[in-house]
Amino acid sequence: MMERPDLKQALGRLLGAAGPEVGCEECFEQLDRYVELELDGQDADAAIPGLRAHLAGCPACREEHESLRALVGGEQAL
Ligand SMILES: [Zn+2]
């Protein structure tokens, strides 16, 4: 069986993906940290590349991100 890395790259370009790909699974794994960095005023995009792009293109993860922000932000405000 031959691997087709070119095909994957071409597809990535087609979809306008920049930087490392982040899937939903990885997104969920990193989301806590991402939100903590964001609320801490740090550069979450630089710390976890590709996650913002995934959130932009994935309504399910975007929703999760928003509720996590509300949750963590609310805790910090107490
Ligand atoms: Zn997702």
N, CA, C, O and the ligand as a Tripos MOL2 file, in Angstrom:
@<TRIPOS>MOLECULE
protein
  313   311    79     0     0
PROTEIN
NO_CHARGES

@<TRIPOS>ATOM
      1 N           0.8430   -1.2060    0.0000 N.3       1 MET1
      2 CA          0.0000    0.0000    0.0000 C.3       1 MET1
      3 C           0.8780    1.2560    0.0000 C.2       1 MET1
      4 O           1.8090    1.3640    0.7980 O.2       1 MET1
      5 N           0.5880    2.1750   -0.8710 N.am      2 MET2
      6 CA          1.3830    3.4050   -0.9490 C.3       2 MET2
      7 C           0.7310    4.5250   -0.1430 C.2       2 MET2
      8 O          -0.4870    4.7050   -0.1380 O.2       2 MET2
      9 N           1.5970    5.2630    0.5320 N.am      3 GLU3
     10 CA          1.0650    6.4320    1.2290 C.3       3 GLU3
     11 C           0.9880    7.6070    0.2630 C.2       3 GLU3
     12 O           1.7680    7.7080   -0.6830 O.2       3 GLU3
     13 N           0.0640    8.4590    0.5140 N.am      4 ARG4
     14 CA         -0.1140    9.6120   -0.3700 C.3       4 ARG4
     15 C          -0.0420   10.9150    0.4210 C.2       4 ARG4
     16 O          -1.0470   11.6010    0.6070 O.2       4 ARG4
     17 N           1.1660   11.2430    0.8830 N.am      5 PRO5
     18 CA          1.2790   12.4960    1.6540 C.3       5 PRO5
     19 C           0.9480   13.7260    0.8190 C.2       5 PRO5
     20 O           0.4470   14.7210    1.3420 O.2       5 PRO5
     21 N           1.2340   13.6530   -0.4980 N.am      6 ASP6
     22 CA          0.9340   14.8040   -1.3490 C.3       6 ASP6
     23 C          -0.5480   15.1150   -1.3450 C.2       6 ASP6
     24 O          -0.9740   16.2690   -1.3040 O.2       6 ASP6
     25 N          -1.3150   14.0350   -1.3880 N.am      7 LEU7
     26 CA         -2.7570   14.1970   -1.4580 C.3       7 LEU7
     27 C          -3.2570   14.9220   -0.2060 C.2       7 LEU7
     28 O          -4.0960   15.8190   -0.2850 O.2       7 LEU7
     29 N          -2.7270   14.5150    0.9440 N.am      8 LYS8
     30 CA         -3.1580   15.1340    2.1860 C.3       8 LYS8
     31 C          -2.7680   16.6090    2.2150 C.2       8 LYS8
     32 O          -3.5430   17.4670    2.6390 O.2       8 LYS8
     33 N          -1.5440   16.8830    1.7510 N.am      9 GLN9
     34 CA         -1.0910   18.2760    1.7120 C.3       9 GLN9
     35 C          -1.9660   19.1050    0.7940 C.2       9 GLN9
     36 O          -2.3690   20.2180    1.1330 O.2       9 GLN9
     37 N          -2.2560   18.5440   -0.3820 N.am     10 ALA10
     38 CA         -3.0730   19.2600   -1.3470 C.3      10 ALA10
     39 C          -4.4530   19.5420   -0.7680 C.2      10 ALA10
     40 O          -5.0150   20.6210   -0.9560 O.2      10 ALA10
     41 N          -4.9780   18.5620   -0.0700 N.am     11 LEU11
     42 CA         -6.2920   18.7130    0.5450 C.3      11 LEU11
     43 C          -6.2530   19.7990    1.6120 C.2      11 LEU11
     44 O          -7.1770   20.6060    1.7200 O.2      11 LEU11
     45 N          -5.1870   19.8170    2.3970 N.am     12 GLY12
     46 CA         -5.0180   20.8460    3.4230 C.3      12 GLY12
     47 C          -5.0130   22.2270    2.8120 C.2      12 GLY12
     48 O          -5.6380   23.1560    3.3250 O.2      12 GLY12
     49 N          -4.2910   22.3490    1.6980 N.am     13 ARG13
     50 CA         -4.2540   23.6560    1.0310 C.3      13 ARG13
     51 C          -5.6330   24.0290    0.5180 C.2      13 ARG13
     52 O          -6.0550   25.1830    0.6000 O.2      13 ARG13
     53 N          -6.3200   23.0390   -0.0080 N.am     14 LEU14
     54 CA         -7.6530   23.2540   -0.5610 C.3      14 LEU14
     55 C          -8.6000   23.7820    0.5190 C.2      14 LEU14
     56 O          -9.4160   24.6680    0.2700 O.2      14 LEU14
     57 N          -8.4750   23.2280    1.7020 N.am     15 LEU15
     58 CA         -9.3560   23.6150    2.8040 C.3      15 LEU15
     59 C          -8.8660   24.8770    3.4980 C.2      15 LEU15
     60 O          -9.5130   25.3790    4.4170 O.2      15 LEU15
     61 N          -7.7270   25.3850    3.0560 N.am     16 GLY16
     62 CA         -7.1990   26.6110    3.6330 C.3      16 GLY16
     63 C          -6.6170   26.4050    5.0110 C.2      16 GLY16
     64 O          -6.5260   27.3510    5.7930 O.2      16 GLY16
     65 N          -6.2210   25.1860    5.3210 N.am     17 ALA17
     66 CA         -5.6450   24.9090    6.6340 C.3      17 ALA17
     67 C          -4.2380   25.4720    6.7070 C.2      17 ALA17
     68 O          -3.4170   25.2500    5.8170 O.2      17 ALA17
     69 N          -3.9740   26.1950    7.7670 N.am     18 ALA18
     70 CA         -2.6330   26.7510    7.9740 C.3      18 ALA18
     71 C          -2.0650   26.1750    9.2590 C.2      18 ALA18
     72 O          -2.7530   26.1050   10.2770 O.2      18 ALA18
     73 N          -0.8280   25.7700    9.2060 N.am     19 GLY19
     74 CA         -0.2010   25.2240   10.4010 C.3      19 GLY19
     75 C          -0.6760   23.8230   10.6780 C.2      19 GLY19
     76 O          -1.3170   23.1960    9.8360 O.2      19 GLY19
     77 N          -0.3590   23.3250   11.8730 N.am     20 PRO20
     78 CA         -0.7020   21.9440   12.2140 C.3      20 PRO20
     79 C          -2.2080   21.7480   12.3000 C.2      20 PRO20
     80 O          -2.9460   22.6330   12.7330 O.2      20 PRO20
     81 N          -2.6410   20.5700   11.8780 N.am     21 GLU21
     82 CA         -4.0640   20.2740   11.9460 C.3      21 GLU21
     83 C          -4.4650   19.9070   13.3630 C.2      21 GLU21
     84 O          -3.7500   19.1770   14.0490 O.2      21 GLU21
     85 N          -5.5760   20.4020   13.7870 N.am     22 VAL22
     86 CA         -6.1150   20.0320   15.0910 C.3      22 VAL22
     87 C          -7.4730   19.4010   14.8630 C.2      22 VAL22
     88 O          -8.3520   20.0140   14.2560 O.2      22 VAL22
     89 N          -7.6510   18.1930   15.3380 N.am     23 GLY23
     90 CA         -8.9430   17.5270   15.2240 C.3      23 GLY23
     91 C          -9.7710   17.7740   16.4660 C.2      23 GLY23
     92 O          -9.2900   18.3620   17.4350 O.2      23 GLY23
     93 N         -11.0180   17.3250   16.4390 N.am     24 CYS24
     94 CA        -11.9120   17.5390   17.5700 C.3      24 CYS24
     95 C         -11.3490   16.9110   18.8480 C.2      24 CYS24
     96 O         -11.4400   17.4920   19.9290 O.2      24 CYS24
     97 N         -10.7730   15.7300   18.7080 N.am     25 GLU25
     98 CA        -10.2610   15.0410   19.8960 C.3      25 GLU25
     99 C          -9.1620   15.8540   20.5600 C.2      25 GLU25
    100 O          -9.1700   16.0690   21.7720 O.2      25 GLU25
    101 N          -8.2160   16.3010   19.7430 N.am     26 GLU26
    102 CA         -7.1140   17.0940   20.2840 C.3      26 GLU26
    103 C          -7.6340   18.4240   20.8020 C.2      26 GLU26
    104 O          -7.1660   18.9340   21.8200 O.2      26 GLU26
    105 N          -8.5970   18.9730   20.0980 N.am     27 CYS27
    106 CA         -9.1970   20.2350   20.5130 C.3      27 CYS27
    107 C          -9.7620   20.1170   21.9320 C.2      27 CYS27
    108 O          -9.5190   20.9730   22.7830 O.2      27 CYS27
    109 N         -10.5140   19.0490   22.1660 N.am     28 PHE28
    110 CA        -11.1100   18.8620   23.4960 C.3      28 PHE28
    111 C         -10.0330   18.6720   24.5540 C.2      28 PHE28
    112 O         -10.1690   19.1380   25.6860 O.2      28 PHE28
    113 N          -8.9460   17.9720   24.1700 N.am     29 GLU29
    114 CA         -7.8560   17.7510   25.1240 C.3      29 GLU29
    115 C          -7.1730   19.0530   25.5180 C.2      29 GLU29
    116 O          -6.7530   19.2200   26.6640 O.2      29 GLU29
    117 N          -7.0630   19.9730   24.5650 N.am     30 GLN30
    118 CA         -6.2830   21.1900   24.7890 C.3      30 GLN30
    119 C          -7.1450   22.3680   25.2390 C.2      30 GLN30
    120 O          -6.6230   23.4140   25.6270 O.2      30 GLN30
    121 N          -8.4520   22.1960   25.1870 N.am     31 LEU31
    122 CA         -9.3380   23.3460   25.3570 C.3      31 LEU31
    123 C          -9.2230   23.9880   26.7510 C.2      31 LEU31
    124 O          -9.2650   25.2110   26.8850 O.2      31 LEU31
    125 N          -9.0790   23.1550   27.7730 N.am     32 ASP32
    126 CA         -8.9210   23.6860   29.1360 C.3      32 ASP32
    127 C          -7.7450   24.6500   29.2120 C.2      32 ASP32
    128 O          -7.8460   25.7770   29.6970 O.2      32 ASP32
    129 N          -6.6250   24.1430   28.7030 N.am     33 ARG33
    130 CA         -5.3990   24.9260   28.7640 C.3      33 ARG33
    131 C          -5.5290   26.1950   27.9340 C.2      33 ARG33
    132 O          -5.0800   27.2710   28.3300 O.2      33 ARG33
    133 N          -6.1520   26.0390   26.7750 N.am     34 TYR34
    134 CA         -6.3320   27.1650   25.8660 C.3      34 TYR34
    135 C          -7.1330   28.2780   26.5550 C.2      34 TYR34
    136 O          -6.7690   29.4530   26.5060 O.2      34 TYR34
    137 N          -8.2240   27.8760   27.1920 N.am     35 VAL35
    138 CA         -9.0860   28.8480   27.8560 C.3      35 VAL35
    139 C          -8.3610   29.4950   29.0380 C.2      35 VAL35
    140 O          -8.4920   30.6960   29.2710 O.2      35 VAL35
    141 N          -7.6020   28.6980   29.7740 N.am     36 GLU36
    142 CA         -6.8460   29.2640   30.8950 C.3      36 GLU36
    143 C          -5.8570   30.3160   30.4220 C.2      36 GLU36
    144 O          -5.7310   31.3820   31.0250 O.2      36 GLU36
    145 N          -5.1610   30.0070   29.3460 N.am     37 LEU37
    146 CA         -4.1920   30.9540   28.7860 C.3      37 LEU37
    147 C          -4.8980   32.2190   28.3270 C.2      37 LEU37
    148 O          -4.4380   33.3320   28.5820 O.2      37 LEU37
    149 N          -6.0240   32.0330   27.6450 N.am     38 GLU38
    150 CA         -6.7880   33.1780   27.1470 C.3      38 GLU38
    151 C          -7.2050   34.0900   28.2850 C.2      38 GLU38
    152 O          -7.0180   35.3050   28.2220 O.2      38 GLU38
    153 N          -7.7730   33.4950   29.3250 N.am     39 LEU39
    154 CA         -8.2870   34.2930   30.4400 C.3      39 LEU39
    155 C          -7.1460   34.8920   31.2390 C.2      39 LEU39
    156 O          -7.3250   35.8870   31.9420 O.2      39 LEU39
    157 N          -5.9670   34.2820   31.1300 N.am     40 ASP40
    158 CA         -4.7810   34.7670   31.8150 C.3      40 ASP40
    159 C          -4.1130   35.8900   31.0190 C.2      40 ASP40
    160 O          -3.1140   36.4640   31.4530 O.2      40 ASP40
    161 N          -4.6810   36.1930   29.8460 N.am     41 GLY41
    162 CA         -4.1380   37.2510   29.0010 C.3      41 GLY41
    163 C          -2.8980   36.8270   28.2360 C.2      41 GLY41
    164 O          -2.1620   37.6690   27.7220 O.2      41 GLY41
    165 N          -2.6620   35.5130   28.1590 N.am     42 GLN42
    166 CA         -1.4940   35.0320   27.4230 C.3      42 GLN42
    167 C          -1.8700   34.6970   25.9770 C.2      42 GLN42
    168 O          -3.0450   34.6660   25.6100 O.2      42 GLN42
    169 N          -0.8370   34.4490   25.1740 N.am     43 ASP43
    170 CA         -1.0590   34.1890   23.7600 C.3      43 ASP43
    171 C          -1.4140   32.7240   23.5480 C.2      43 ASP43
    172 O          -0.5500   31.8980   23.2550 O.2      43 ASP43
    173 N          -2.6900   32.4170   23.6980 N.am     44 ALA44
    174 CA         -3.1530   31.0320   23.5820 C.3      44 ALA44
    175 C          -2.9340   30.4880   22.1720 C.2      44 ALA44
    176 O          -2.6920   29.2950   21.9860 O.2      44 ALA44
    177 N          -3.0210   31.3740   21.1850 N.am     45 ASP45
    178 CA         -2.8270   30.9400   19.7940 C.3      45 ASP45
    179 C          -1.4130   30.4330   19.5670 C.2      45 ASP45
    180 O          -1.1950   29.4370   18.8760 O.2      45 ASP45
    181 N          -0.4600   31.1320   20.1580 N.am     46 ALA46
    182 CA          0.9370   30.7410   19.9890 C.3      46 ALA46
    183 C           1.2350   29.4610   20.7640 C.2      46 ALA46
    184 O           2.0230   28.6230   20.3240 O.2      46 ALA46
    185 N           0.5980   29.3230   21.9200 N.am     47 ALA47
    186 CA          0.8510   28.1580   22.7740 C.3      47 ALA47
    187 C           0.2570   26.8940   22.1650 C.2      47 ALA47
    188 O           0.8530   25.8190   22.2490 O.2      47 ALA47
    189 N          -0.9030   27.0220   21.5590 N.am     48 ILE48
    190 CA         -1.5760   25.8640   20.9800 C.3      48 ILE48
    191 C          -1.9710   26.1940   19.5440 C.2      48 ILE48
    192 O          -3.1180   26.5500   19.2730 O.2      48 ILE48
    193 N          -1.0170   26.0750   18.6310 N.am     49 PRO49
    194 CA         -1.2670   26.4720   17.2400 C.3      49 PRO49
    195 C          -2.3580   25.6220   16.5920 C.2      49 PRO49
    196 O          -2.4290   24.4110   16.8000 O.2      49 PRO49
    197 N          -3.1910   26.2690   15.8160 N.am     50 GLY50
    198 CA         -4.1930   25.5360   15.0530 C.3      50 GLY50
    199 C          -5.5250   25.4050   15.7620 C.2      50 GLY50
    200 O          -6.5320   25.0630   15.1420 O.2      50 GLY50
    201 N          -5.5350   25.6760   17.0620 N.am     51 LEU51
    202 CA         -6.7790   25.4540   17.7920 C.3      51 LEU51
    203 C          -7.8290   26.5060   17.4450 C.2      51 LEU51
    204 O          -9.0130   26.2010   17.3020 O.2      51 LEU51
    205 N          -7.3730   27.7420   17.3120 N.am     52 ARG52
    206 CA         -8.3340   28.7930   16.9660 C.3      52 ARG52
    207 C          -8.9570   28.5280   15.5960 C.2      52 ARG52
    208 O         -10.1500   28.7410   15.3810 O.2      52 ARG52
    209 N          -8.1090   28.0550   14.6740 N.am     53 ALA53
    210 CA         -8.6020   27.7340   13.3320 C.3      53 ALA53
    211 C          -9.6410   26.6270   13.4040 C.2      53 ALA53
    212 O         -10.6450   26.6500   12.6910 O.2      53 ALA53
    213 N          -9.3850   25.6590   14.2760 N.am     54 HIS54
    214 CA        -10.3530   24.5790   14.4210 C.3      54 HIS54
    215 C         -11.6670   25.1030   15.0040 C.2      54 HIS54
    216 O         -12.7480   24.7260   14.5510 O.2      54 HIS54
    217 N         -11.5680   25.9570   15.9930 N.am     55 LEU55
    218 CA        -12.7720   26.5250   16.5970 C.3      55 LEU55
    219 C         -13.5750   27.3100   15.5610 C.2      55 LEU55
    220 O         -14.8050   27.2780   15.5510 O.2      55 LEU55
    221 N         -12.8520   28.0110   14.6940 N.am     56 ALA56
    222 CA        -13.5190   28.8170   13.6760 C.3      56 ALA56
    223 C         -14.3180   27.9450   12.7130 C.2      56 ALA56
    224 O         -15.3470   28.3660   12.1830 O.2      56 ALA56
    225 N         -13.8270   26.7150   12.4910 N.am     57 GLY57
    226 CA        -14.4740   25.8690   11.5030 C.3      57 GLY57
    227 C         -15.3380   24.7700   12.0960 C.2      57 GLY57
    228 O         -15.9280   23.9820   11.3570 O.2      57 GLY57
    229 N         -15.4230   24.7060   13.4270 N.am     58 CYS58
    230 CA        -16.1320   23.5930   14.0460 C.3      58 CYS58
    231 C         -17.1130   24.1090   15.0950 C.2      58 CYS58
    232 O         -16.7120   24.4180   16.2170 O.2      58 CYS58
    233 N         -18.3910   24.2050   14.7420 N.am     59 PRO59
    234 CA        -19.4120   24.7580   15.6470 C.3      59 PRO59
    235 C         -19.4770   24.0270   16.9900 C.2      59 PRO59
    236 O         -19.6770   24.6550   18.0300 O.2      59 PRO59
    237 N         -19.3060   22.6940   16.9680 N.am     60 ALA60
    238 CA        -19.4040   21.9180   18.2100 C.3      60 ALA60
    239 C         -18.3210   22.3340   19.1950 C.2      60 ALA60
    240 O         -18.5940   22.5460   20.3770 O.2      60 ALA60
    241 N         -17.0940   22.4490   18.7050 N.am     61 CYS61
    242 CA        -15.9820   22.8260   19.5740 C.3      61 CYS61
    243 C         -16.0750   24.2930   19.9710 C.2      61 CYS61
    244 O         -15.6680   24.6730   21.0690 O.2      61 CYS61
    245 N         -16.6060   25.1070   19.0830 N.am     62 ARG62
    246 CA        -16.7480   26.5350   19.3900 C.3      62 ARG62
    247 C         -17.7210   26.7100   20.5600 C.2      62 ARG62
    248 O         -17.5040   27.5270   21.4560 O.2      62 ARG62
    249 N         -18.7740   25.9370   20.5250 N.am     63 GLU63
    250 CA        -19.7650   25.9880   21.5960 C.3      63 GLU63
    251 C         -19.1360   25.5480   22.9210 C.2      63 GLU63
    252 O         -19.3420   26.1640   23.9670 O.2      63 GLU63
    253 N         -18.3610   24.4600   22.8370 N.am     64 GLU64
    254 CA        -17.6610   23.9440   24.0100 C.3      64 GLU64
    255 C         -16.7000   25.0040   24.5590 C.2      64 GLU64
    256 O         -16.5980   25.2020   25.7700 O.2      64 GLU64
    257 N         -16.0110   25.6640   23.6610 N.am     65 HIS65
    258 CA        -15.0620   26.7110   24.0400 C.3      65 HIS65
    259 C         -15.7660   27.8400   24.7660 C.2      65 HIS65
    260 O         -15.2780   28.3340   25.7830 O.2      65 HIS65
    261 N         -16.9210   28.2500   24.2420 N.am     66 GLU66
    262 CA        -17.6520   29.3560   24.8480 C.3      66 GLU66
    263 C         -18.1700   29.0010   26.2380 C.2      66 GLU66
    264 O         -18.1030   29.8100   27.1640 O.2      66 GLU66
    265 N         -18.6880   27.7820   26.3700 N.am     67 SER67
    266 CA        -19.2190   27.4130   27.6910 C.3      67 SER67
    267 C         -18.0790   27.2260   28.6960 C.2      67 SER67
    268 O         -18.2320   27.5200   29.8820 O.2      67 SER67
    269 N         -16.9400   26.7380   28.2120 N.am     68 LEU68
    270 CA        -15.7900   26.5820   29.1040 C.3      68 LEU68
    271 C         -15.2590   27.9420   29.5510 C.2      68 LEU68
    272 O         -14.8890   28.1240   30.7100 O.2      68 LEU68
    273 N         -15.2280   28.8720   28.6380 N.am     69 ARG69
    274 CA        -14.8140   30.2420   28.9680 C.3      69 ARG69
    275 C         -15.7200   30.8370   30.0290 C.2      69 ARG69
    276 O         -15.2520   31.4490   30.9890 O.2      69 ARG69
    277 N         -17.0270   30.6520   29.8480 N.am     70 ALA70
    278 CA        -17.9910   31.1790   30.8060 C.3      70 ALA70
    279 C         -17.7760   30.5490   32.1670 C.2      70 ALA70
    280 O         -17.8230   31.2180   33.1990 O.2      70 ALA70
    281 N         -17.5360   29.2270   32.1450 N.am     71 LEU71
    282 CA        -17.3510   28.4760   33.3880 C.3      71 LEU71
    283 C         -16.0790   28.9180   34.1190 C.2      71 LEU71
    284 O         -16.1170   29.2850   35.2940 O.2      71 LEU71
    285 N         -14.9700   28.8770   33.4090 N.am     72 VAL72
    286 CA        -13.6760   29.2130   34.0220 C.3      72 VAL72
    287 C         -13.6390   30.6870   34.3880 C.2      72 VAL72
    288 O         -13.1510   31.0530   35.4570 O.2      72 VAL72
    289 N         -14.1560   31.5400   33.4970 N.am     73 GLY73
    290 CA        -14.1990   32.9660   33.7520 C.3      73 GLY73
    291 C         -15.0300   33.2860   34.9750 C.2      73 GLY73
    292 O         -14.6660   34.1430   35.7800 O.2      73 GLY73
    293 N         -16.1640   32.5830   35.1120 N.am     74 GLY74
    294 CA        -17.0420   32.7660   36.2600 C.3      74 GLY74
    295 C         -16.3680   32.3770   37.5560 C.2      74 GLY74
    296 O         -16.5130   33.0530   38.5740 O.2      74 GLY74
    297 N         -15.6220   31.2700   37.5100 N.am     75 GLU75
    298 CA        -14.9100   30.8330   38.7070 C.3      75 GLU75
    299 C         -13.8710   31.8390   39.1440 C.2      75 GLU75
    300 O         -13.6960   32.1150   40.3310 O.2      75 GLU75
    301 N         -13.1720   32.3910   38.1320 N.am     76 GLN76
    302 CA        -12.1080   33.3290   38.4510 C.3      76 GLN76
    303 C         -12.6590   34.6300   39.0280 C.2      76 GLN76
    304 O         -11.9790   35.3130   39.7930 O.2      76 GLN76
    305 N         -13.9020   34.9690   38.6560 N.am     77 ALA77
    306 CA        -14.4790   36.2220   39.1020 C.3      77 ALA77
    307 C         -14.9550   36.1400   40.5500 C.2      77 ALA77
    308 O         -15.2170   37.1640   41.1800 O.2      77 ALA77
    309 N         -15.0650   34.9380   41.0670 N.am     78 LEU78
    310 CA        -15.5520   34.8010   42.4510 C.3      78 LEU78
    311 C         -14.5320   35.3070   43.4750 C.2      78 LEU78
    312 O         -14.7890   35.2610   44.6780 O.2      78 LEU78
    313 ZN        -14.1130   20.1820   16.5740 Zn       79 ZN79
@<TRIPOS>BOND
     1     1     2 1
     2     2     3 1
     3     3     4 2
     4     3     5 am
     5     5     6 1
     6     6     7 1
     7     7     8 2
     8     7     9 am
     9     9    10 1
    10    10    11 1
    11    11    12 2
    12    11    13 am
    13    13    14 1
    14    14    15 1
    15    15    16 2
    16    15    17 am
    17    17    18 1
    18    18    19 1
    19    19    20 2
    20    19    21 am
    21    21    22 1
    22    22    23 1
    23    23    24 2
    24    23    25 am
    25    25    26 1
    26    26    27 1
    27    27    28 2
    28    27    29 am
    29    29    30 1
    30    30    31 1
    31    31    32 2
    32    31    33 am
    33    33    34 1
    34    34    35 1
    35    35    36 2
    36    35    37 am
    37    37    38 1
    38    38    39 1
    39    39    40 2
    40    39    41 am
    41    41    42 1
    42    42    43 1
    43    43    44 2
    44    43    45 am
    45    45    46 1
    46    46    47 1
    47    47    48 2
    48    47    49 am
    49    49    50 1
    50    50    51 1
    51    51    52 2
    52    51    53 am
    53    53    54 1
    54    54    55 1
    55    55    56 2
    56    55    57 am
    57    57    58 1
    58    58    59 1
    59    59    60 2
    60    59    61 am
    61    61    62 1
    62    62    63 1
    63    63    64 2
    64    63    65 am
    65    65    66 1
    66    66    67 1
    67    67    68 2
    68    67    69 am
    69    69    70 1
    70    70    71 1
    71    71    72 2
    72    71    73 am
    73    73    74 1
    74    74    75 1
    75    75    76 2
    76    75    77 am
    77    77    78 1
    78    78    79 1
    79    79    80 2
    80    79    81 am
    81    81    82 1
    82    82    83 1
    83    83    84 2
    84    83    85 am
    85    85    86 1
    86    86    87 1
    87    87    88 2
    88    87    89 am
    89    89    90 1
    90    90    91 1
    91    91    92 2
    92    91    93 am
    93    93    94 1
    94    94    95 1
    95    95    96 2
    96    95    97 am
    97    97    98 1
    98    98    99 1
    99    99   100 2
   100    99   101 am
   101   101   102 1
   102   102   103 1
   103   103   104 2
   104   103   105 am
   105   105   106 1
   106   106   107 1
   107   107   108 2
   108   107   109 am
   109   109   110 1
   110   110   111 1
   111   111   112 2
   112   111   113 am
   113   113   114 1
   114   114   115 1
   115   115   116 2
   116   115   117 am
   117   117   118 1
   118   118   119 1
   119   119   120 2
   120   119   121 am
   121   121   122 1
   122   122   123 1
   123   123   124 2
   124   123   125 am
   125   125   126 1
   126   126   127 1
   127   127   128 2
   128   127   129 am
   129   129   130 1
   130   130   131 1
   131   131   132 2
   132   131   133 am
   133   133   134 1
   134   134   135 1
   135   135   136 2
   136   135   137 am
   137   137   138 1
   138   138   139 1
   139   139   140 2
   140   139   141 am
   141   141   142 1
   142   142   143 1
   143   143   144 2
   144   143   145 am
   145   145   146 1
   146   146   147 1
   147   147   148 2
   148   147   149 am
   149   149   150 1
   150   150   151 1
   151   151   152 2
   152   151   153 am
   153   153   154 1
   154   154   155 1
   155   155   156 2
   156   155   157 am
   157   157   158 1
   158   158   159 1
   159   159   160 2
   160   159   161 am
   161   161   162 1
   162   162   163 1
   163   163   164 2
   164   163   165 am
   165   165   166 1
   166   166   167 1
   167   167   168 2
   168   167   169 am
   169   169   170 1
   170   170   171 1
   171   171   172 2
   172   171   173 am
   173   173   174 1
   174   174   175 1
   175   175   176 2
   176   175   177 am
   177   177   178 1
   178   178   179 1
   179   179   180 2
   180   179   181 am
   181   181   182 1
   182   182   183 1
   183   183   184 2
   184   183   185 am
   185   185   186 1
   186   186   187 1
   187   187   188 2
   188   187   189 am
   189   189   190 1
   190   190   191 1
   191   191   192 2
   192   191   193 am
   193   193   194 1
   194   194   195 1
   195   195   196 2
   196   195   197 am
   197   197   198 1
   198   198   199 1
   199   199   200 2
   200   199   201 am
   201   201   202 1
   202   202   203 1
   203   203   204 2
   204   203   205 am
   205   205   206 1
   206   206   207 1
   207   207   208 2
   208   207   209 am
   209   209   210 1
   210   210   211 1
   211   211   212 2
   212   211   213 am
   213   213   214 1
   214   214   215 1
   215   215   216 2
   216   215   217 am
   217   217   218 1
   218   218   219 1
   219   219   220 2
   220   219   221 am
   221   221   222 1
   222   222   223 1
   223   223   224 2
   224   223   225 am
   225   225   226 1
   226   226   227 1
   227   227   228 2
   228   227   229 am
   229   229   230 1
   230   230   231 1
   231   231   232 2
   232   231   233 am
   233   233   234 1
   234   234   235 1
   235   235   236 2
   236   235   237 am
   237   237   238 1
   238   238   239 1
   239   239   240 2
   240   239   241 am
   241   241   242 1
   242   242   243 1
   243   243   244 2
   244   243   245 am
   245   245   246 1
   246   246   247 1
   247   247   248 2
   248   247   249 am
   249   249   250 1
   250   250   251 1
   251   251   252 2
   252   251   253 am
   253   253   254 1
   254   254   255 1
   255   255   256 2
   256   255   257 am
   257   257   258 1
   258   258   259 1
   259   259   260 2
   260   259   261 am
   261   261   262 1
   262   262   263 1
   263   263   264 2
   264   263   265 am
   265   265   266 1
   266   266   267 1
   267   267   268 2
   268   267   269 am
   269   269   270 1
   270   270   271 1
   271   271   272 2
   272   271   273 am
   273   273   274 1
   274   274   275 1
   275   275   276 2
   276   275   277 am
   277   277   278 1
   278   278   279 1
   279   279   280 2
   280   279   281 am
   281   281   282 1
   282   282   283 1
   283   283   284 2
   284   283   285 am
   285   285   286 1
   286   286   287 1
   287   287   288 2
   288   287   289 am
   289   289   290 1
   290   290   291 1
   291   291   292 2
   292   291   293 am
   293   293   294 1
   294   294   295 1
   295   295   296 2
   296   295   297 am
   297   297   298 1
   298   298   299 1
   299   299   300 2
   300   299   301 am
   301   301   302 1
   302   302   303 1
   303   303   304 2
   304   303   305 am
   305   305   306 1
   306   306   307 1
   307   307   308 2
   308   307   309 am
   309   309   310 1
   310   310   311 1
   311   311   312 2
@<TRIPOS>SUBSTRUCTURE
     1 MET1         2 RESIDUE 1 A MET
     2 MET2         6 RESIDUE 1 A MET
     3 GLU3        10 RESIDUE 1 A GLU
     4 ARG4        14 RESIDUE 1 A ARG
     5 PRO5        18 RESIDUE 1 A PRO
     6 ASP6        22 RESIDUE 1 A ASP
     7 LEU7        26 RESIDUE 1 A LEU
     8 LYS8        30 RESIDUE 1 A LYS
     9 GLN9        34 RESIDUE 1 A GLN
    10 ALA10       38 RESIDUE 1 A ALA
    11 LEU11       42 RESIDUE 1 A LEU
    12 GLY12       46 RESIDUE 1 A GLY
    13 ARG13       50 RESIDUE 1 A ARG
    14 LEU14       54 RESIDUE 1 A LEU
    15 LEU15       58 RESIDUE 1 A LEU
    16 GLY16       62 RESIDUE 1 A GLY
    17 ALA17       66 RESIDUE 1 A ALA
    18 ALA18       70 RESIDUE 1 A ALA
    19 GLY19       74 RESIDUE 1 A GLY
    20 PRO20       78 RESIDUE 1 A PRO
    21 GLU21       82 RESIDUE 1 A GLU
    22 VAL22       86 RESIDUE 1 A VAL
    23 GLY23       90 RESIDUE 1 A GLY
    24 CYS24       94 RESIDUE 1 A CYS
    25 GLU25       98 RESIDUE 1 A GLU
    26 GLU26      102 RESIDUE 1 A GLU
    27 CYS27      106 RESIDUE 1 A CYS
    28 PHE28      110 RESIDUE 1 A PHE
    29 GLU29      114 RESIDUE 1 A GLU
    30 GLN30      118 RESIDUE 1 A GLN
    31 LEU31      122 RESIDUE 1 A LEU
    32 ASP32      126 RESIDUE 1 A ASP
    33 ARG33      130 RESIDUE 1 A ARG
    34 TYR34      134 RESIDUE 1 A TYR
    35 VAL35      138 RESIDUE 1 A VAL
    36 GLU36      142 RESIDUE 1 A GLU
    37 LEU37      146 RESIDUE 1 A LEU
    38 GLU38      150 RESIDUE 1 A GLU
    39 LEU39      154 RESIDUE 1 A LEU
    40 ASP40      158 RESIDUE 1 A ASP
    41 GLY41      162 RESIDUE 1 A GLY
    42 GLN42      166 RESIDUE 1 A GLN
    43 ASP43      170 RESIDUE 1 A ASP
    44 ALA44      174 RESIDUE 1 A ALA
    45 ASP45      178 RESIDUE 1 A ASP
    46 ALA46      182 RESIDUE 1 A ALA
    47 ALA47      186 RESIDUE 1 A ALA
    48 ILE48      190 RESIDUE 1 A ILE
    49 PRO49      194 RESIDUE 1 A PRO
    50 GLY50      198 RESIDUE 1 A GLY
    51 LEU51      202 RESIDUE 1 A LEU
    52 ARG52      206 RESIDUE 1 A ARG
    53 ALA53      210 RESIDUE 1 A ALA
    54 HIS54      214 RESIDUE 1 A HIS
    55 LEU55      218 RESIDUE 1 A LEU
    56 ALA56      222 RESIDUE 1 A ALA
    57 GLY57      226 RESIDUE 1 A GLY
    58 CYS58      230 RESIDUE 1 A CYS
    59 PRO59      234 RESIDUE 1 A PRO
    60 ALA60      238 RESIDUE 1 A ALA
    61 CYS61      242 RESIDUE 1 A CYS
    62 ARG62      246 RESIDUE 1 A ARG
    63 GLU63      250 RESIDUE 1 A GLU
    64 GLU64      254 RESIDUE 1 A GLU
    65 HIS65      258 RESIDUE 1 A HIS
    66 GLU66      262 RESIDUE 1 A GLU
    67 SER67      266 RESIDUE 1 A SER
    68 LEU68      270 RESIDUE 1 A LEU
    69 ARG69      274 RESIDUE 1 A ARG
    70 ALA70      278 RESIDUE 1 A ALA
    71 LEU71      282 RESIDUE 1 A LEU
    72 VAL72      286 RESIDUE 1 A VAL
    73 GLY73      290 RESIDUE 1 A GLY
    74 GLY74      294 RESIDUE 1 A GLY
    75 GLU75      298 RESIDUE 1 A GLU
    76 GLN76      302 RESIDUE 1 A GLN
    77 ALA77      306 RESIDUE 1 A ALA
    78 LEU78      310 RESIDUE 1 A LEU
    79 ZN79       313 GROUP 0 **** ****
